[in-house]
Amino acid sequence: MKIAVVGAAGMLGSRVVAEARHRGHDVTEVFRGTALGGLMSEVDAVVAATRPRPGEESTAGPTTKTLLDAALAARKRILVVGGAAPLRSPNGGLVLDDNRYVPTHIRPIAAASVRQLEVCREHAANWVYLSPPALLEPGERTGTYRRGTDELLTDPSAISAEDLAVAVLDELEQPGTDRHFTVGC
Ligand SMILES: NC(=O)c1ccc[n+]([C@@H]2O[C@H](COP(=O)([O-])OP(=O)(O)OC[C@H]3O[C@@H](n4cnc5c(N)ncnc54)[C@H](OP(=O)(O)O)[C@@H]3O)[C@@H](O)[C@H]2O)c1
């Protein structure tokens, strides 16, 4: 499969690139400023692993819309890796509003990820949105994970970026039926 990874230099994007290459896929790395038009038509699927810089959280929605527009124009499936905030908290309500998972200082990026999913839901592209659990950090590749739908996985609510990349590639290779799903270790 030919896969474009947008945000390829990032914490998660770089691991998606590594996992895809490990499985023998042909990867195109996409960075800020890379022209998308012709590129999208040459791949089979797109992974969006972008994250706005601190203070630029309002760009998350427009960035996602640009990627969705390009995927739609090229008729390609796009997997958007977003945030945990749009998931339902086990205690009710959104994770965004649960301060056990979203302390005040990360609320701007958390709210941006809620907006990002809204942009997807309003869009006609063939998208799927992957919400990480509360904690997503570099770590070990175990190759295993739990999969859920739109409720935060807990006990623990965590996964390594390496295993999230495994889940990304599994979803690309064998698409599920959920438009919004989550994973955890
Ligand atoms: N628990 C959670 O919910 C959780 C935790 C961590 C991450 N995440 C999510 O996981 C995703 C990836 O995060 P990360 O930690 O890997 O972020 P990261 O390390 O900051 O990497 C993001 C990459 O995206 C690039 N980028 C930003 N805007 C772009 C644009 N418009 N076009 C092309 N590239 C762009 C950045 O490039 P520049 O260096 O040029 O800015 C950077 O290389 C994000 O959606 C993030 O919110 C969720």
Ligand as a Chemical Component Dictionary entry (heavy atoms), coordinates in Angstrom:
data_LIG
# 
_chem_comp.id                   LIG 
_chem_comp.type                 NON-POLYMER 
_chem_comp.pdbx_formal_charge   0 
_chem_comp.three_letter_code    LIG 
# 
loop_
_chem_comp_atom.comp_id 
_chem_comp_atom.atom_id 
_chem_comp_atom.alt_atom_id 
_chem_comp_atom.type_symbol 
_chem_comp_atom.charge 
_chem_comp_atom.model_Cartn_x 
_chem_comp_atom.model_Cartn_y 
_chem_comp_atom.model_Cartn_z 
_chem_comp_atom.pdbx_ordinal 
LIG N1  N1  N 0  -3.603 11.879 24.821 1  
LIG C1  C1  C 0  -3.848 12.528 23.710 2  
LIG O1  O1  O 0  -4.986 12.847 23.394 3  
LIG C2  C2  C 0  -2.730 12.876 22.818 4  
LIG C3  C3  C 0  -1.405 12.892 23.276 5  
LIG C4  C4  C 0  -0.389 13.210 22.380 6  
LIG C5  C5  C 0  -0.698 13.505 21.044 7  
LIG N2  N2  N 1  -2.001 13.480 20.634 8  
LIG C6  C6  C 0  -2.361 13.770 19.248 9  
LIG O2  O2  O 0  -1.606 12.983 18.364 10 
LIG C7  C7  C 0  -1.392 13.714 17.160 11 
LIG C8  C8  C 0  0.108  13.786 16.879 12 
LIG O3  O3  O 0  0.727  14.436 17.977 13 
LIG P1  P1  P 0  2.303  14.422 18.221 14 
LIG O4  O4  O 0  2.519  14.357 19.686 15 
LIG O5  O5  O -1 2.952  13.409 17.319 16 
LIG O6  O6  O 0  2.683  15.887 17.728 17 
LIG P2  P2  P 0  4.113  16.497 17.371 18 
LIG O7  O7  O 0  5.225  15.662 17.885 19 
LIG O8  O8  O 0  4.057  17.925 17.772 20 
LIG O9  O9  O 0  4.165  16.396 15.788 21 
LIG C9  C9  C 0  3.215  17.031 15.002 22 
LIG C10 C10 C 0  3.799  17.221 13.634 23 
LIG O10 O10 O 0  2.765  17.794 12.818 24 
LIG C11 C11 C 0  3.383  18.787 12.025 25 
LIG N3  N3  N 0  2.378  19.729 11.563 26 
LIG C12 C12 C 0  1.664  20.601 12.297 27 
LIG N4  N4  N 0  0.837  21.295 11.504 28 
LIG C13 C13 C 0  1.039  20.839 10.257 29 
LIG C14 C14 C 0  0.496  21.166 8.995  30 
LIG N5  N5  N 0  -0.447 22.108 8.880  31 
LIG N6  N6  N 0  0.927  20.507 7.902  32 
LIG C15 C15 C 0  1.877  19.552 7.995  33 
LIG N7  N7  N 0  2.441  19.192 9.184  34 
LIG C16 C16 C 0  2.024  19.838 10.289 35 
LIG C17 C17 C 0  4.403  19.413 12.922 36 
LIG O11 O11 O 0  5.310  20.148 12.161 37 
LIG P3  P3  P 0  6.048  21.436 12.764 38 
LIG O12 O12 O 0  7.187  20.891 13.590 39 
LIG O13 O13 O 0  6.483  22.179 11.546 40 
LIG O14 O14 O 0  5.053  22.190 13.601 41 
LIG C18 C18 C 0  4.988  18.177 13.606 42 
LIG O15 O15 O 0  6.016  17.587 12.828 43 
LIG C19 C19 C 0  -2.043 15.088 17.384 44 
LIG O16 O16 O 0  -3.366 15.070 16.872 45 
LIG C20 C20 C 0  -2.077 15.209 18.879 46 
LIG O17 O17 O 0  -3.085 16.078 19.325 47 
LIG C21 C21 C 0  -3.000 13.167 21.484 48 
# 
loop_
_chem_comp_bond.comp_id 
_chem_comp_bond.atom_id_1 
_chem_comp_bond.atom_id_2 
_chem_comp_bond.value_order 
_chem_comp_bond.pdbx_ordinal 
LIG N1  C1  SING 1  
LIG C1  O1  DOUB 2  
LIG C1  C2  SING 3  
LIG C2  C3  SING 4  
LIG C2  C21 DOUB 5  
LIG C3  C4  DOUB 6  
LIG C4  C5  SING 7  
LIG C5  N2  DOUB 8  
LIG N2  C6  SING 9  
LIG N2  C21 SING 10 
LIG C6  O2  SING 11 
LIG C6  C20 SING 12 
LIG O2  C7  SING 13 
LIG C7  C8  SING 14 
LIG C7  C19 SING 15 
LIG C8  O3  SING 16 
LIG O3  P1  SING 17 
LIG P1  O4  DOUB 18 
LIG P1  O5  SING 19 
LIG P1  O6  SING 20 
LIG O6  P2  SING 21 
LIG P2  O7  DOUB 22 
LIG P2  O8  SING 23 
LIG P2  O9  SING 24 
LIG O9  C9  SING 25 
LIG C9  C10 SING 26 
LIG C10 O10 SING 27 
LIG C10 C18 SING 28 
LIG O10 C11 SING 29 
LIG C11 N3  SING 30 
LIG C11 C17 SING 31 
LIG N3  C12 SING 32 
LIG N3  C16 SING 33 
LIG C12 N4  DOUB 34 
LIG N4  C13 SING 35 
LIG C13 C14 SING 36 
LIG C13 C16 DOUB 37 
LIG C14 N5  SING 38 
LIG C14 N6  DOUB 39 
LIG N6  C15 SING 40 
LIG C15 N7  DOUB 41 
LIG N7  C16 SING 42 
LIG C17 O11 SING 43 
LIG C17 C18 SING 44 
LIG O11 P3  SING 45 
LIG P3  O12 DOUB 46 
LIG P3  O13 SING 47 
LIG P3  O14 SING 48 
LIG C18 O15 SING 49 
LIG C19 O16 SING 50 
LIG C19 C20 SING 51 
LIG C20 O17 SING 52 
# 
